[in-house]
Every structure is written in C-alpha cells, then in structure tokens.
Amino acid sequence: MNEKQQAKAVILEDIHPYARELFTEAGVEVETFAKDVSHDELADKLQGAQFLGVRSGPTISGEAIRVANNLVGIGCYCVGTSHIDKQVATEQNVAVFNAPFDNGRSVAQLVIGATYSLFRRLHEHNSNLHAGAWSKTEAHSFELTGKTMGVLGYGNIGQQVGDLAEANGMNVIYYDNVERAPRGCAEPRGKRALLEEADVVTVHIPGGLGGPAIGAEELTAMKNEAYLINAARAEAVDYQALASRLRQNKLAGAALDVFFDEPKKRGHHFVSEFQGDQRVLLTPHIGGSTLEAQRSAAETVTNAMLKHWRAGMARGGTMGRDSLQY
C-alpha cells in the first residue's frame, strides 16, 4: 500500500454518506464516531488519522488537535467553525475547511416557512388540534403580502431570505456591518431603523462577537406586533431578554432554531425557557438539515480536504473561518 491508501478519516456518524463514499474512492479508510464522544475516545480515534470531519459539534479542543500528530485537515460540514480551536490548528499546521454556502437555500426556506407559521399561527393551531381543540379564528393571523421583512446580516443566507420574502410579496429591508449591494427591491437601513420598521426580523449574524446582535435594547426598539426569527446562532440573541419581552406582551412571537447547550444526540432531553409559550415556534437546529444541503456539504468539504492532501499542502493550508454574515 502507498501512503494515501493507508490514510484514515475519522468523521461524525451523521455526516452524509457521500463523504464516506468520496473518502473510500480516494483510498482513505473511514471510521465514524458519535457526537457525544468523550475527549479521550476522540483522541484515541485520531491516532494516525489524516482527516477529521464534524458538523456543528462536538467541540474540538486544542489538546485533541495536538495529540493527532498526523492530522492534515479538519472538515466542518457546516457553516461555522467556532467549535474548532483554530489557533492551535494553525500552530499545528492543520487546515480547517467549512461549507459556508451549501446550506444557504435550506436555511432560507426554513426562515420563510417559520414566517408563514408565525403570521398564520400554524404551529399553534397544529398543537391545539392534536390536543382536540378546534381553534379556527382569524385573530392575530395575517398575510405576508405587504409586510416588511428585516434581514439582519445580508450575506449569503440573508440575501436568499430576502429573495424568497420578496417572492412572497414582502417588502425587504436589510442591515449589514459591511456595505452590501441590494438584490431585487431590497433596501438598506440602519440597524435601529430596521428594528423599528420591520414586521419580522430574521437574524443572520453569528453573535458572540462582543455581545448579542439582538439584546434588550434592540428588542425594545422592535414593534410590539413584530416577530423575531433566529436561525443563526444562539449567541446572536439575548434569550433572557427575549423571554422577558414575550412575558410582557411586547413582542408578538418568535421562531428559534438554535439554542445554548443543545442536546448532543437526537432523542435526548431538551429544556428551554420558551417551552409552553405557543407564540414561540421551536425547531431542533434543522436550518441546514436537509438531504440536499448535507450531500452538498459532504461533497464540498471532503473534496477540499482531499485536494489539499493530494496537492502536497498538508502543512499550511487555507484556514476555514466563520462567515460574519450568514
């Protein structure tokens, strides 16, 4: 066997099977592991491995990277790379790759679906009917046509959200921390003006960079009849402040797809301060969880790592980084 046939990839068990197929075709042995793997277990699996593949978790510490002496690349089959100790990866000459564009359409579609659910109270009616209560009413139910969608963070995903919102008859306004050319009929706004004007605000900024993008001050600026959607990162929104505004009826509702301390595995117990509030649509971090998006990410990230390896650039490749505008 040559060196490449002896190479090994250790990947998260729920990464799309196409990643395994591509590695196998390249002569790379593939071993999988569970998201709730312990540090010691992962370190043991990484012995002799050239590639590590994860999604939005688990956290890959600097210690785990240091003990993986043969590691060439870490592939994040998702947008963010904040769960990787990139400083140590750089020190160890381990390249980090991500898939910043592959799940954009899926996330954007989830946001529009959540908008429909909030405006028409679909999740509330669904819950009522499953409980045996006929809840037909036009109260607090609205069309999307003519309403204003405020997109906070007008990058890849934010732009796609704007496109879909406009296609559904909505007016689109956006704010970004860098200058962005509008698409369609979208119009730029200052952050405060966007919050005051929008009927629904959707967040596409990662957060955690000096505090949440939506905190108590920003929530106070929003209309009492407005909705908030967060399908970016939990750190982007002050959830305690959001819960307080909802209790005071100072916000019409919210849709949340991301949370702090998310369960490590499907079926594990989930706890949130928003449970029991029918005005809040809760989904289990499924923004990019479509078969199409995951297959595309598998192709993008796996091919990037293999190309990096084959080109003899195993020491000092391009580092993946979080997109500031999702």
VENRA-V884926 format. One record per pair of residues at least 12 apart in sequence whose C-alpha atoms are under 10 Angstrom apart, sorted by the first residue. I is the first residue (numbers start at 0). J is the second residue. D is the distance in whole Angstrom. If there is no record, write none. Layout:
I/J/D + I/J/D
This chain:
0/26/10 + 1/26/10 + 2/26/10 + 2/27/10 + 3/25/8 + 3/26/6 + 3/27/7 + 3/28/10 + 3/49/10 + 3/308/9 + 3/309/9 + 4/23/9 + 4/24/10 + 4/25/8 + 4/26/5 + 4/27/6 + 4/28/8 + 5/26/7 + 5/27/7 + 5/28/7 + 5/47/9 + 5/48/9 + 5/49/10 + 6/22/9 + 6/25/9 + 6/26/7 + 6/27/5 + 6/28/6 + 6/29/9 + 6/47/8 + 6/48/7 + 6/49/6 + 6/50/8 + 6/69/9 + 6/70/10 + 7/22/9 + 7/23/10 + 7/26/9 + 7/27/5 + 7/28/5 + 7/29/6 + 7/30/8 + 7/44/10 + 7/45/9 + 7/46/9 + 7/47/7 + 7/48/5 + 7/49/6 + 7/50/7 + 7/51/9 + 7/69/10 + 7/70/9 + 8/22/8 + 8/23/9 + 8/27/7 + 8/28/6 + 8/29/5 + 8/30/6 + 8/31/8 + 8/44/9 + 8/45/8 + 8/47/9 + 8/48/6 + 8/49/6 + 8/50/4 + 8/51/6 + 8/52/7 + 8/70/9 + 8/72/10 + 8/73/10 + 9/28/9 + 9/29/6 + 9/30/5 + 9/31/6 + 9/32/7 + 9/41/9 + 9/44/7 + 9/45/7 + 9/46/10 + 9/47/10 + 9/48/7 + 9/49/8 + 9/50/6 + 9/51/5 + 9/52/6 + 9/53/9 + 9/73/10 + 10/29/7 + 10/30/6 + 10/31/5 + 10/32/6 + 10/33/9 + 10/34/10 + 10/44/10 + 10/45/10 + 10/50/8 + 10/51/6 + 10/52/4 + 10/53/6 + 10/54/9 + 10/73/10 + 10/74/9 + 10/75/10 + 10/76/10 + 11/30/9 + 11/31/5 + 11/32/5 + 11/33/6 + 11/34/6 + 11/35/10 + 11/36/10 + 11/51/8 + 11/52/6 + 11/53/5 + 11/54/7 + 11/56/9 + 11/57/9 + 11/76/10 + 12/30/9 + 12/31/5 + 12/32/5 + 12/33/6 + 12/34/8 + 12/52/9 + 12/53/9 + 12/54/10 + 13/31/9 + 13/32/9 + 13/33/8 + 13/34/8 + 13/53/9 + 13/54/9 + 13/293/10 + 14/31/9 + 14/52/8 + 14/53/7 + 14/54/7 + 14/75/10 + 14/76/7 + 14/77/10 + 14/293/7 + 14/294/9 + 14/296/9 + 14/297/7 + 15/76/9 + 15/290/8 + 15/291/10 + 15/292/9 + 15/293/6 + 15/294/6 + 15/295/9 + 15/296/8 + 15/297/6 + 15/298/9 + 16/293/9 + 16/294/8 + 16/297/8 + 17/293/9 + 17/294/6 + 17/295/9 + 17/296/9 + 17/297/6 + 17/298/7 + 17/301/9 + 18/52/9 + 18/76/10 + 18/293/10 + 18/294/8 + 18/295/10 + 18/296/9 + 18/297/5 + 18/298/6 + 18/299/9 + 18/300/8 + 18/301/6 + 18/302/9 + 19/31/9 + 19/297/9 + 19/298/10 + 19/301/9 + 20/297/10 + 20/298/10 + 20/301/10 + 21/297/9 + 21/298/8 + 21/301/7 + 21/302/8 + 21/305/9 + 22/50/10 + 22/301/7 + 22/302/9 + 22/304/10 + 22/305/8 + 25/302/10 + 25/305/8 + 25/309/10 + 27/48/10 + 27/49/9 + 27/50/9 + 27/305/10 + 28/48/9 + 28/49/10 + 29/48/9 + 29/50/9 + 29/51/10 + 30/44/8 + 30/45/10 + 30/48/9 + 30/51/10 + 31/44/9 + 31/51/10 + 31/52/9 + 32/44/8 + 32/52/10 + 32/53/10 + 33/53/10 + 33/57/9 + 33/263/9 + 33/264/8 + 34/53/8 + 34/54/9 + 34/55/10 + 34/56/7 + 34/57/6 + 34/58/9 + 34/262/10 + 34/263/6 + 34/264/7 + 34/265/10 + 35/56/9 + 35/57/7 + 35/58/10 + 35/262/9 + 35/263/6 + 35/264/7 + 36/57/8 + 36/263/9 + 37/57/9 + 38/57/10 + 38/58/9 + 38/59/8 + 38/60/8 + 38/62/9 + 38/63/7 + 39/63/8 + 41/59/9 + 41/63/8 + 41/67/10 + 42/59/10 + 42/62/9 + 42/63/6 + 42/64/8 + 42/65/9 + 42/66/7 + 42/67/7 + 43/63/9 + 43/66/9 + 43/67/9 + 44/67/9 + 45/63/8 + 45/64/9 + 45/66/8 + 45/67/6 + 45/68/9 + 45/69/8 + 45/70/8 + 46/66/8 + 46/67/6 + 46/68/7 + 46/69/7 + 46/70/9 + 47/66/10 + 47/67/7 + 47/68/7 + 47/69/6 + 47/70/8 + 48/67/7 + 48/68/8 + 48/69/6 + 48/70/6 + 48/71/8 + 48/72/10 + 49/67/8 + 49/68/9 + 49/69/5 + 49/70/4 + 49/71/5 + 49/72/7 + 49/73/9 + 49/93/10 + 49/304/10 + 49/308/9 + 49/313/9 + 50/67/10 + 50/69/9 + 50/70/6 + 50/71/6 + 50/72/5 + 50/73/6 + 50/74/7 + 50/93/9 + 50/94/10 + 50/301/9 + 50/304/8 + 50/305/9 + 50/308/9 + 51/64/10 + 51/67/10 + 51/70/8 + 51/71/9 + 51/72/7 + 51/73/5 + 51/74/6 + 51/75/9 + 51/95/10 + 51/304/10 + 52/72/9 + 52/73/6 + 52/74/5 + 52/75/6 + 52/76/7 + 52/95/10 + 52/96/9 + 52/97/10 + 52/297/10 + 52/300/9 + 52/301/8 + 52/304/10 + 53/73/8 + 53/74/6 + 53/75/5 + 53/76/6 + 53/77/8 + 53/80/10 + 53/82/10 + 53/83/10 + 53/97/10 + 54/74/8 + 54/75/5 + 54/76/5 + 54/77/5 + 54/78/9 + 54/79/9 + 54/80/9 + 54/82/9 + 54/97/9 + 54/98/10 + 54/293/10 + 54/296/10 + 55/75/7 + 55/76/8 + 55/77/6 + 55/78/8 + 55/79/7 + 55/80/8 + 55/81/9 + 55/82/7 + 55/83/9 + 55/284/10 + 56/75/9 + 56/76/10 + 56/77/10 + 56/79/10 + 56/80/9 + 56/81/10 + 56/82/7 + 56/83/9 + 56/261/10 + 56/263/8 + 57/82/7 + 57/83/9 + 57/263/8 + 58/80/10 + 58/81/8 + 58/82/5 + 58/83/6 + 58/84/8 + 59/73/9 + 59/80/10 + 59/81/9 + 59/82/6 + 59/83/5 + 59/84/6 + 59/85/9 + 59/88/10 + 60/82/8 + 60/83/6 + 60/84/5 + 60/85/9 + 60/87/8 + 60/88/9 + 61/83/8 + 61/84/5 + 61/85/8 + 61/86/8 + 61/87/5 + 61/88/7 + 61/90/10 + 61/91/9 + 62/84/9 + 62/87/8 + 63/84/9 + 63/87/10 + 63/88/10 + 64/83/9 + 64/84/8 + 64/85/10 + 64/87/7 + 64/88/7 + 64/90/10 + 64/91/8 + 64/93/8 + 65/87/8 + 65/88/8 + 65/90/9 + 65/91/7 + 65/93/10 + 67/91/9 + 67/93/10 + 68/91/9 + 68/93/10 + 69/91/10 + 69/93/9 + 69/313/10 + 70/88/10 + 70/91/9 + 70/92/9 + 70/93/6 + 70/94/9 + 70/313/9 + 70/314/10 + 71/88/10 + 71/91/9 + 71/92/8 + 71/93/5 + 71/94/6 + 71/95/9 + 71/304/8 + 71/305/10 + 71/307/8 + 71/308/7 + 71/312/9 + 71/313/5 + 71/314/7 + 71/315/9 + 71/316/9 + 72/88/9 + 72/92/9 + 72/93/5 + 72/94/5 + 72/95/6 + 72/96/7 + 72/301/10 + 72/303/9 + 72/304/6 + 72/305/9 + 72/307/8 + 72/308/8 + 72/313/8 + 72/314/9 + 72/315/10 + 72/316/8 + 72/317/10 + 72/318/9 + 73/85/10 + 73/88/9 + 73/93/7 + 73/94/6 + 73/95/5 + 73/96/6 + 73/97/9 + 73/300/9 + 73/301/10 + 73/304/8 + 73/318/9 + 73/319/9 + 74/94/8 + 74/95/6 + 74/96/5 + 74/97/6 + 74/98/9 + 74/296/10 + 74/297/9 + 74/299/10 + 74/300/6 + 74/301/7 + 74/302/10 + 74/303/9 + 74/304/7 + 74/319/9 + 75/95/7 + 75/96/6 + 75/97/5 + 75/98/7 + 75/99/10 + 75/296/9 + 75/297/9 + 75/300/7 + 75/301/9 + 75/319/9 + 76/96/8 + 76/97/6 + 76/98/6 + 76/99/9 + 76/101/9 + 76/102/10 + 76/292/10 + 76/293/8 + 76/294/10 + 76/295/9 + 76/296/6 + 76/297/6 + 76/298/9 + 76/299/8 + 76/300/6 + 76/301/9 + 77/96/9 + 77/97/6 + 77/98/5 + 77/99/7 + 77/100/9 + 77/101/8 + 77/102/8 + 77/287/8 + 77/288/10 + 77/292/9 + 77/293/8 + 77/296/7 + 77/297/9 + 77/300/9 + 77/321/10 + 78/96/10 + 78/97/6 + 78/98/5 + 78/99/4 + 78/100/7 + 78/101/8 + 78/102/8 + 78/103/9 + 78/231/10 + 78/287/9 + 78/296/9 + 78/319/9 + 78/320/9 + 78/321/7 + 78/322/7 + 78/325/8 + 79/96/10 + 79/97/7 + 79/98/8 + 79/99/8 + 79/205/8 + 79/231/10 + 79/232/9 + 79/319/9 + 79/320/7 + 79/321/5 + 79/322/7 + 79/323/10 + 79/325/9 + 80/95/8 + 80/96/8 + 80/97/7 + 80/98/10 + 80/99/10 + 80/318/10 + 80/319/7 + 80/320/6 + 80/321/6 + 80/322/9 + 81/205/10 + 81/207/10 + 81/319/10 + 81/320/8 + 81/321/7 + 83/95/8 + 83/319/10 + 83/320/10 + 85/318/8 + 85/319/9 + 85/320/8 + 86/318/10 + 88/315/10 + 88/318/9 + 89/314/9 + 89/315/8 + 89/316/9 + 89/317/9 + 89/318/8 + 90/315/9 + 91/314/8 + 91/315/9 + 92/312/10 + 92/313/8 + 92/314/5 + 92/315/5 + 92/316/7 + 92/317/10 + 92/318/10 + 93/313/7 + 93/314/7 + 93/315/7 + 93/316/7 + 93/317/9 + 93/318/8 + 94/304/8 + 94/307/8 + 94/308/10 + 94/312/9 + 94/313/8 + 94/314/8 + 94/315/7 + 94/316/5 + 94/317/6 + 94/318/5 + 94/319/7 + 95/300/10 + 95/303/10 + 95/304/9 + 95/316/8 + 95/317/7 + 95/318/5 + 95/319/5 + 95/320/8 + 96/299/9 + 96/300/6 + 96/301/9 + 96/303/7 + 96/304/7 + 96/307/10 + 96/316/9 + 96/317/8 + 96/318/6 + 96/319/4 + 96/320/8 + 97/296/8 + 97/297/10 + 97/299/8 + 97/300/6 + 97/301/10 + 97/303/9 + 97/304/10 + 97/318/9 + 97/319/6 + 97/320/7 + 97/321/8 + 97/322/10 + 98/292/10 + 98/293/10 + 98/295/9 + 98/296/6 + 98/297/9 + 98/298/9 + 98/299/7 + 98/300/6 + 98/301/10 + 98/303/10 + 98/319/9 + 98/320/10 + 98/321/10 + 99/155/8 + 99/156/9 + 99/296/9 + 99/299/10 + 99/300/10 + 99/319/9 + 99/320/9 + 99/321/8 + 99/322/7 + 99/325/8 + 100/155/7 + 100/156/8 + 100/292/9 + 100/295/9 + 100/296/8 + 100/299/10 + 100/322/10 + 100/325/9 + 101/155/10 + 101/156/10 + 101/287/8 + 101/291/9 + 101/292/6 + 101/293/8 + 101/294/9 + 101/295/6 + 101/296/6 + 101/297/9 + 101/298/10 + 101/299/8 + 101/300/10 + 102/155/10 + 102/156/8 + 102/286/8 + 102/287/5 + 102/288/8 + 102/289/8 + 102/290/10 + 102/291/8 + 102/292/5 + 102/293/7 + 102/294/10 + 102/295/8 + 102/296/7 + 103/154/10 + 103/155/7 + 103/156/5 + 103/157/9 + 103/158/9 + 103/159/7 + 103/160/9 + 103/286/9 + 103/287/7 + 103/292/8 + 103/325/8 + 104/155/9 + 104/156/7 + 104/157/10 + 104/158/10 + 104/159/7 + 104/160/8 + 104/163/10 + 104/286/9 + 104/287/8 + 104/289/10 + 104/291/10 + 104/292/8 + 105/156/9 + 105/159/10 + 105/160/10 + 105/285/9 + 105/286/6 + 105/287/5 + 105/288/7 + 105/289/7 + 105/290/10 + 105/291/8 + 105/292/7 + 105/293/10 + 106/156/7 + 106/157/9 + 106/159/9 + 106/160/8 + 106/203/10 + 106/230/7 + 106/231/9 + 106/256/10 + 106/284/10 + 106/285/8 + 106/286/4 + 106/287/5 + 106/288/8 + 106/289/9 + 106/292/9 + 106/325/10 + 107/155/10 + 107/156/6 + 107/157/7 + 107/158/9 + 107/159/6 + 107/160/5 + 107/161/9 + 107/162/9 + 107/163/8 + 107/164/9 + 107/201/10 + 107/203/10 + 107/230/9 + 107/286/8 + 107/287/9 + 108/156/10 + 108/159/9 + 108/160/7 + 108/163/8 + 108/164/10 + 108/286/8 + 108/287/10 + 109/160/9 + 109/230/8 + 109/256/9 + 109/282/10 + 109/285/8 + 109/286/6 + 109/287/9 + 109/288/10 + 110/156/10 + 110/157/10 + 110/160/7 + 110/163/9 + 110/164/9 + 110/201/8 + 110/202/10 + 110/228/7 + 110/229/8 + 110/230/7 + 110/254/9 + 110/255/10 + 110/256/9 + 110/286/8 + 111/143/10 + 111/160/7 + 111/161/9 + 111/163/7 + 111/164/7 + 111/167/9 + 111/201/10 + 111/228/10 + 113/227/10 + 113/228/8 + 113/230/10 + 113/253/9 + 113/254/6 + 113/255/9 + 113/256/10 + 113/280/8 + 113/281/10 + 113/282/10 + 114/143/8 + 114/148/9 + 114/164/9 + 114/199/8 + 114/200/10 + 114/201/9 + 114/226/8 + 114/227/9 + 114/228/8 + 114/253/9 + 114/254/8 + 114/280/10 + 115/140/10 + 115/141/9 + 115/142/8 + 115/143/7 + 116/140/10 + 116/254/9 + 116/279/10 + 116/280/8 + 117/139/9 + 117/140/8 + 117/141/9 + 117/199/9 + 117/225/10 + 117/226/7 + 117/227/9 + 117/228/9 + 117/251/9 + 117/252/7 + 117/253/7 + 117/254/7 + 117/278/8 + 117/279/8 + 117/280/8 + 118/139/8 + 118/140/6 + 118/141/5 + 118/142/7 + 118/143/7 + 118/198/10 + 118/199/9 + 118/225/10 + 118/226/9 + 118/251/9 + 118/252/9 + 119/137/9 + 119/138/9 + 119/139/8 + 119/140/5 + 119/141/6 + 119/142/7 + 119/143/9 + 120/136/10 + 120/137/10 + 120/138/9 + 120/139/8 + 120/140/7 + 120/141/9 + 120/252/10 + 120/277/9 + 120/278/8 + 120/279/10 + 120/280/9 + 121/140/9 + 121/280/9 + 122/277/8 + 122/278/8 + 122/279/9 + 122/280/7 + 122/281/9 + 123/276/9 + 123/277/6 + 123/278/7 + 123/279/9 + 123/280/8 + 124/136/10 + 124/277/9 + 126/277/8 + 127/277/10 + 139/224/9 + 139/251/9 + 142/167/10 + 142/168/9 + 142/169/9 + 143/164/8 + 143/165/10 + 143/167/7 + 143/168/7 + 143/169/6 + 143/170/9 + 143/198/10 + 144/164/9 + 144/165/9 + 144/166/10 + 144/167/7 + 144/168/4 + 144/169/5 + 144/170/8 + 145/165/10 + 145/167/9 + 145/168/6 + 145/169/5 + 145/170/6 + 145/171/10 + 145/198/10 + 146/164/10 + 146/165/10 + 146/167/10 + 146/168/8 + 146/169/5 + 146/170/6 + 146/171/9 + 146/196/10 + 146/197/8 + 146/198/6 + 146/199/8 + 147/164/9 + 147/165/9 + 147/168/9 + 147/169/6 + 147/170/5 + 147/171/6 + 147/172/7 + 147/193/9 + 147/196/7 + 147/197/5 + 147/198/5 + 147/199/7 + 147/200/9 + 147/225/10 + 148/160/9 + 148/161/8 + 148/164/7 + 148/165/9 + 148/169/6 + 148/170/6 + 148/171/5 + 148/172/6 + 148/173/8 + 148/185/10 + 148/193/9 + 148/194/10 + 148/196/9 + 148/197/6 + 148/198/6 + 148/199/5 + 148/200/6 + 148/201/8 + 148/225/10 + 148/226/10 + 149/161/9 + 149/164/10 + 149/169/10 + 149/170/9 + 149/171/6 + 149/172/5 + 149/173/5 + 149/174/8 + 149/185/10 + 149/186/10 + 149/187/10 + 149/188/9 + 149/190/9 + 149/192/10 + 149/193/6 + 149/194/7 + 149/195/10 + 149/196/8 + 149/197/5 + 149/198/7 + 149/199/6 + 149/200/5 + 149/201/6 + 149/202/9 + 149/227/10 + 150/164/10 + 150/171/7 + 150/172/6 + 150/173/5 + 150/174/6 + 150/175/9 + 150/185/10 + 150/187/9 + 150/188/10 + 150/190/10 + 150/193/8 + 150/194/10 + 150/197/9 + 150/199/9 + 150/200/6 + 150/201/5 + 150/202/6 + 150/203/7 + 150/204/10 + 150/228/10 + 151/172/9 + 151/173/6 + 151/174/5 + 151/175/6 + 151/176/9 + 151/188/10 + 151/189/10 + 151/190/8 + 151/193/8 + 151/194/9 + 151/200/7 + 151/201/6 + 151/202/5 + 151/203/6 + 151/204/7 + 151/212/9 + 151/213/9 + 151/324/9 + 151/325/9 + 152/173/7 + 152/174/6 + 152/175/5 + 152/176/7 + 152/177/9 + 152/179/10 + 152/190/10 + 152/201/9 + 152/202/7 + 152/203/5 + 152/204/5 + 152/205/9 + 152/212/10 + 152/231/10 + 152/323/8 + 152/324/5 + 152/325/7 + 153/172/10 + 153/173/6 + 153/174/6 + 153/175/6 + 153/176/9 + 153/177/9 + 153/178/9 + 153/179/7 + 153/180/9 + 153/181/9 + 153/182/10 + 153/187/9 + 153/202/9 + 153/203/7 + 153/204/9 + 153/323/10 + 153/324/6 + 153/325/7 + 154/174/10 + 154/175/8 + 154/177/10 + 154/179/8 + 154/203/8 + 154/204/9 + 154/322/8 + 154/323/8 + 154/324/5 + 154/325/5 + 155/203/9 + 155/322/9 + 155/324/7 + 155/325/6 + 156/202/10 + 156/203/7 + 156/204/10 + 156/231/10 + 156/324/8 + 156/325/5 + 157/173/8 + 157/174/10 + 157/175/10 + 157/201/8 + 157/202/8 + 157/203/6 + 157/204/9 + 157/324/8 + 157/325/6 + 158/171/10 + 158/173/9 + 158/179/10 + 158/180/10 + 158/181/8 + 158/182/7 + 158/183/10 + 158/185/9 + 158/203/10 + 158/324/10 + 158/325/9 + 159/182/9 + 160/201/9 + 160/203/10 + 161/173/8 + 161/181/9 + 161/182/8 + 161/183/8 + 161/184/9 + 161/185/7 + 161/201/10 + 162/182/7 + 162/183/7 + 162/184/9 + 162/185/8 + 164/185/10 + 165/182/10 + 165/183/8 + 165/184/8 + 165/185/8 + 166/183/10 + 169/185/10 + 169/198/10 + 170/184/8 + 170/185/7 + 170/186/9 + 170/197/9 + 170/198/10 + 171/183/9 + 171/184/7 + 171/185/5 + 171/186/6 + 171/187/9 + 171/193/10 + 171/197/9 + 172/184/9 + 172/185/5 + 172/186/5 + 172/187/6 + 172/188/6 + 172/189/10 + 172/192/10 + 172/193/7 + 172/194/10 + 172/196/9 + 172/197/8 + 172/200/10 + 173/185/7 + 173/186/6 + 173/187/5 + 173/188/6 + 173/189/8 + 173/190/8 + 173/192/10 + 173/193/7 + 173/194/10 + 173/197/10 + 173/200/9 + 173/201/10 + 174/186/9 + 174/187/6 + 174/188/5 + 174/189/6 + 174/190/6 + 174/191/9 + 174/192/9 + 174/193/7 + 174/194/10 + 175/187/8 + 175/188/9 + 175/189/8 + 175/190/8 + 175/203/10 + 175/204/9 + 175/323/10 + 175/324/8 + 176/189/10 + 176/190/9 + 176/204/10 + 176/323/9 + 176/324/8 + 177/323/10 + 177/324/9 + 190/212/10 + 190/217/9 + 190/220/10 + 191/216/10 + 191/217/7 + 191/220/7 + 191/221/9 + 192/220/9 + 192/221/9 + 193/220/9 + 193/221/9 + 194/213/10 + 194/217/7 + 194/218/8 + 194/219/9 + 194/220/6 + 194/221/5 + 194/222/8 + 194/225/9 + 194/227/10 + 195/217/9 + 195/218/9 + 195/219/9 + 195/220/6 + 195/221/5 + 195/222/6 + 195/223/10 + 195/225/9 + 196/220/9 + 196/221/8 + 196/222/8 + 196/225/9 + 197/221/8 + 197/222/8 + 197/224/10 + 197/225/7 + 197/226/9 + 197/227/10 + 198/221/8 + 198/222/7 + 198/223/9 + 198/224/7 + 198/225/5 + 198/226/6 + 198/227/9 + 198/251/10 + 199/221/9 + 199/222/9 + 199/224/9 + 199/225/5 + 199/226/5 + 199/227/6 + 199/228/7 + 199/251/10 + 199/252/9 + 199/253/9 + 200/221/9 + 200/225/8 + 200/226/6 + 200/227/5 + 200/228/6 + 200/229/9 + 200/253/9 + 201/226/9 + 201/227/6 + 201/228/5 + 201/229/6 + 201/230/8 + 201/231/9 + 201/253/10 + 201/254/9 + 202/227/8 + 202/228/6 + 202/229/5 + 202/230/7 + 202/231/6 + 202/232/9 + 202/235/7 + 202/236/8 + 202/324/10 + 202/325/9 + 203/228/9 + 203/229/7 + 203/230/7 + 203/231/5 + 203/232/8 + 203/235/8 + 203/322/10 + 203/323/9 + 203/324/6 + 203/325/5 + 204/229/9 + 204/230/9 + 204/231/6 + 204/232/8 + 204/234/9 + 204/235/6 + 204/236/10 + 204/322/8 + 204/323/6 + 204/324/5 + 204/325/6 + 205/229/10 + 205/230/9 + 205/231/6 + 205/232/5 + 205/233/8 + 205/234/7 + 205/235/6 + 205/236/9 + 205/321/8 + 205/322/8 + 205/323/6 + 205/324/7 + 205/325/7 + 206/231/8 + 206/232/6 + 206/233/8 + 206/234/5 + 206/235/4 + 206/236/7 + 206/237/10 + 206/323/9 + 206/324/10 + 207/232/9 + 207/233/9 + 207/234/5 + 207/235/6 + 207/236/9 + 208/234/9 + 208/235/9 + 208/323/9 + 210/234/8 + 210/235/8 + 210/236/9 + 210/237/9 + 211/232/10 + 211/233/9 + 211/234/6 + 211/235/4 + 211/236/5 + 211/237/6 + 211/238/9 + 212/234/8 + 212/235/5 + 212/236/6 + 212/237/8 + 213/227/10 + 213/229/10 + 213/234/9 + 213/235/6 + 213/236/5 + 213/237/6 + 213/238/9 + 213/240/9 + 213/241/9 + 214/235/8 + 214/236/6 + 214/237/5 + 214/238/8 + 214/239/9 + 214/240/7 + 214/241/8 + 215/236/9 + 215/237/7 + 215/238/9 + 215/239/9 + 215/240/5 + 215/241/7 + 215/243/9 + 215/244/8 + 216/240/9 + 217/236/10 + 217/237/10 + 217/240/10 + 217/241/10 + 218/236/9 + 218/237/9 + 218/240/8 + 218/241/7 + 218/243/10 + 218/244/7 + 218/249/9 + 218/250/8 + 219/240/9 + 219/241/10 + 219/244/8 + 219/249/8 + 219/250/9 + 221/249/9 + 221/250/8 + 222/249/8 + 222/250/7 + 222/251/9 + 223/244/9 + 223/245/9 + 223/247/10 + 223/248/7 + 223/249/5 + 223/250/4 + 223/251/6 + 223/252/9 + 224/248/9 + 224/249/7 + 224/250/6 + 224/251/5 + 224/252/8 + 225/249/9 + 225/250/6 + 225/251/5 + 225/252/7 + 225/253/9 + 226/250/6 + 226/251/6 + 226/252/5 + 226/253/5 + 226/254/8 + 226/278/10 + 226/279/9 + 227/241/9 + 227/250/8 + 227/251/9 + 227/252/7 + 227/253/5 + 227/254/6 + 227/255/8 + 227/279/9 + 228/252/9 + 228/253/6 + 228/254/5 + 228/255/6 + 228/256/8 + 228/279/10 + 228/280/9 + 229/253/8 + 229/254/6 + 229/255/5 + 229/256/6 + 229/257/7 + 229/258/9 + 230/254/8 + 230/255/6 + 230/256/5 + 230/257/6 + 230/258/10 + 230/282/9 + 230/284/8 + 230/285/9 + 230/286/6 + 230/287/9 + 230/325/10 + 231/255/9 + 231/256/8 + 231/257/7 + 231/258/10 + 231/284/9 + 231/286/9 + 231/324/10 + 231/325/7 + 232/255/10 + 232/256/8 + 232/257/6 + 232/258/7 + 232/259/9 + 232/284/9 + 232/325/10 + 233/255/9 + 233/256/8 + 233/257/5 + 233/258/5 + 233/259/6 + 233/260/9 + 233/261/10 + 234/257/9 + 234/258/8 + 234/259/8 + 235/257/10 + 236/255/10 + 236/257/10 + 236/258/10 + 238/255/10 + 238/258/9 + 238/259/9 + 238/271/10 + 238/272/8 + 238/273/9 + 239/272/8 + 239/273/10 + 241/253/9 + 241/273/9 + 242/272/7 + 242/273/7 + 242/276/10 + 242/279/10 + 245/273/9 + 245/276/9 + 245/278/9 + 245/279/9 + 246/276/9 + 250/278/9 + 251/278/7 + 251/279/9 + 252/276/9 + 252/277/8 + 252/278/5 + 252/279/5 + 252/280/8 + 253/273/10 + 253/276/10 + 253/277/10 + 253/278/7 + 253/279/5 + 253/280/6 + 253/281/9 + 254/278/8 + 254/279/6 + 254/280/4 + 254/281/6 + 254/282/8 + 255/273/9 + 255/279/7 + 255/280/6 + 255/281/5 + 255/282/6 + 255/283/8 + 255/284/8 + 256/280/8 + 256/281/6 + 256/282/5 + 256/283/6 + 256/284/5 + 256/285/7 + 256/286/7 + 257/281/9 + 257/282/8 + 257/283/7 + 257/284/5 + 257/285/9 + 257/286/9 + 258/270/10 + 258/271/8 + 258/281/10 + 258/282/10 + 258/283/8 + 258/284/8 + 259/271/9 + 261/283/8 + 261/284/9 + 262/283/9 + 265/283/9 + 269/283/9 + 304/316/10
